[in-house]
Amino acid sequence: MRKGLMQKTSTNSTDKPKRRRRRDKTKPVVKIPQIDRRRLVNPFSPLTPLDEEQLEFIHNISLQILEEQGIEVLGDLALDTFRKAGADVSGDGLVKMDRGLVMETIAHVPGDFELIARNPENSIHCGGNAINFGLVSGPPNVHDCINGRRAGTLADFKKLIQLGQHFNVINFFGNQAVAPTDLPVGTRHLDTTFVSLTASDKAFLATGIGGGRARDAVELCAIAHGKTLEEVSHQPVVMTNININSPRKLDDAMAYGAMQMAMLGQAVVVTPFTLMGAMTPATMAGALAQQNAEALFGVVLTQLARKGAPVVYGGFTSNVDMRSGAPAFGTPENSIANIAGGQLARRYGLPYRTSACNASNTVDAQATWETQMSLWSAVMGHGNLIYHAAGWLEGGLVASFEKLVIDCEMLQHMSSMLQPLKIDLEQTGLDAMQEVGPGGHFFGCNHTMQRYKTVFYEPFLSDWQNQENWQLAGAKDATTRATELWQKALQEYTEPAQDVATTEHLKDYVAKRKEQLGNDEPQLVPRPL
């Protein structure tokens, strides 16, 4: 029968025999499935590991630290600012202030604010129940399974920004996705800010180590937004993160960067770097009290620079391995600190920054469970900015491409889980129960057929094949699949549109500032409006 059919086909025409149409064997392009960009709001009540008495105890001990022990400050301008506000400033730079001054000053901080992105649709809300997931920030090194571990470059930085732009679940970028060590230290902030403003249109934090760098970031963002410095000073368009050098020390570069940002009306995240057993006492009570004192101290400085400037209470408390001294993350102690930090921030009506970190040296089960522990606690502590939520590895020494993909999968899971439930008669499916009857199945009923394409979350990294098909497909584990996916994501990436004249204006600013700075450090003295 098949032979006859073939003969009939070949002799069907009295003219030339028809050529068979060749089937296009090219597979259709399937993009990485993603959830839509969304503004995520936490529908659950925050966890409260501290009872009211414990919370007030930590609050009072923190103020006692500021009154009796103080914080060492480097930089004459910052010291003069504290002195003029009525703080006790000693000759060696130790600043003490009474609790009345602290509480009166931080009362001016707005409880929430909007950070306007270059694309207004990507602007983020900071405060209340809003949750924003951030890309890895700060590592000097980068790793992927193709090129291995290496010092970060500007090319690596740009790829990480492109990945963060591509994955919808990433809401913002930290100060520096990876350090571009191939560029001079004194001017690299110009290059990274330029990339953040051209390769992406999402919200980001700029390097604010020093008044000069902070000023450059705001100038560049004003250009990108087509506004003047005066105009952006009334609505923040960029943030920075400063660290208190725990225990109890604030250097001049951090102080001046925070002051300059505040003077220009931009947002500052104040984050003590408090590791229990190394930079704080080896107890939760001691760590939280010191974290709180240092964070409040930095918040006060921003308000002394400009009353009402947006500022975020940052927490980065974890413990160290007492055998080696190495930082540990995703531990029970880290998780409790993430949640308790949220309680303290809410105590003062401040937005809250926390993190989702791990200490693993490779992308493995340890990296995943530690990140999940810190992520869950960051979410249940009602963190508004969850730093390092995608790509952090090796205790912060490495930005990992594979880890970034795995983390984005976890963040999509988390985001989907936090969506509000829809409960009504139609969703209940009573008609479907009647249609199927006892002992049947729901695969083919109308209720299922109307919903099967979109009813459940669709992962892009999980492999749900059975063992036989998984083996036939190459028996790829999650890390191997992640290697393929970050390359695919870079292929799918589309650079956001920007006016040509604006891009040229940005380039001109960068070129002029590089000429002014050379290889020297940017000026540390803040320049007011």
C-alpha positions, 0 to 999 in steps of 0.5 A: 500500500505504501509503495502504491501511494508513493507511485501515485504521488510521483506520477500525479502530474502529466507535466513535471513531477511535483517536488515534495515540500521539505519539512522545516526541521528548525525547532521553534525558538522557545524563550526562557519562561518567566513570570511577568514583572510585578510589584511584589507585596508580602501578604503575610504578617512578619515573624517576630522572634523578639517579644515586646520586652526583648525588642525594647531591651535591644533598643535601650542597650543600643542607645546606651552604646551611642551615649556611653561608648560612641562611634569613631568617625573619620573625616572633619566634615562629618565630625563638624556636622555631629558637633554642630548638632550637639553631639559630644565629639572628642579629639580622637574622633569618638562621637557620642550622642544622647538618646534624645538627639538620636530619636528626634533626628531619625523621626524625620526619615520618611517611612517609605519612598519611591525610587524612580528607574530610567523606565518608570515601569521598573521603579521600586517602592521601598517600605511597608510590605513591598519586597524587591529582589536585588542582584549580587553586589560587591564581589571582586571575582566572578565564576562560570562553568565555562571560563572558571573562577577569575577576577572580575572585569567590566565585560563580566559586570556588563553581562551580569547587568544584562542578566539582571535586566533580562530576568523579570524577577530581579528588581534592582542592582546593588552597588557593583555586581562585580568589581571591574578589576581591569579598570583604574580604581579611581574612575571605574565607578563612572564606567559601571554607572554608565553600563547600569544606565545603558544596558538596563532601565531598572533601579540600581545602587551606585558606588557611593564611597566618597563624595565625588563618586556619589556626586558623579552617580547622581549627575549621570542619573540626572542626565539619563532622566533628562532632569537637573540636579535640582529636579532629581533632588525631590525624587530619588533616582539612585541609591547607595549602600554604605557600611559601618566598619564594625565594630563602631567605626565610620570612615570618611569615604562612607560618611561623605558618600552618605552625606553627599547622597542625602544632600542631593535628596538620594536614598542611602542604605546604612548597613553595619557589617556585623559578624557574631564572634568577630565584629560583634560579641558572639551572642545574638543579643550583643550583635543586634544591639551593636547592629542597631546602634551603628545603623541608627548612627548612620541614619542620624548622619543622613538626616543631619546632612538633609532633613527628610532624606530617604534612608534605609535601615540595613542589617547584615548580621550573621556568625563566623565559623569559630574554628576558622573565622570564616563568615557563615551565611544561611545559618540559623543565627543569620536567619533569626538576625534577618527577621529580628532586624525587620522588627527593629526597622519597624520599631523606628518606622524605617524601610528595611534592607536584608540579604539572601546569602550563602557561604558555599565555595561552589554551586551545590546543595549547600549553596542552595539550602543556605540561600533558601534559609536566608531568603525565607528569613529575609522575606518573613522579616519583611525585608523591602530590599533583599540584597544578594538575592541572585548570584552570590557565592563563596561568602561574597567573594564570587559572583556566579553566573550559574548561581544567578540562574538557580537563584532566579528560579527560587525567586520566581517560586517565592514571588509566585507563592506570595501572590494573593489567593483567589477563592470563589465558587468558580475556583472551587470547581464544584461543577468539575467534581460533579462532572468527574464523579467518584473515582474519576480523574480531572485531566480532561474535564472542562475546568482543567482544560480551561486552565491547564496552560497557566494554572500552575507555576512553570519553572525554567530550570527544574527538570520533571522528566522521569529517570529514563527520559532524563538519562536520554536527554543527557542526565544534566543536573541543575548546575549544568542546565543553569550553564546553558540557561545563562548563555541563552538568557544573554542571547535573548537579552535586548538592550533597552531603548535610549535616546541617542543624544542622552547616551552621548551626553552620558559618554561626554560626562564620563570622558570629562570626569575621567580626564579630571580624575586621572588615576587619582581618587575622587574628591571626598568633600561633598559638594552641595547643590 
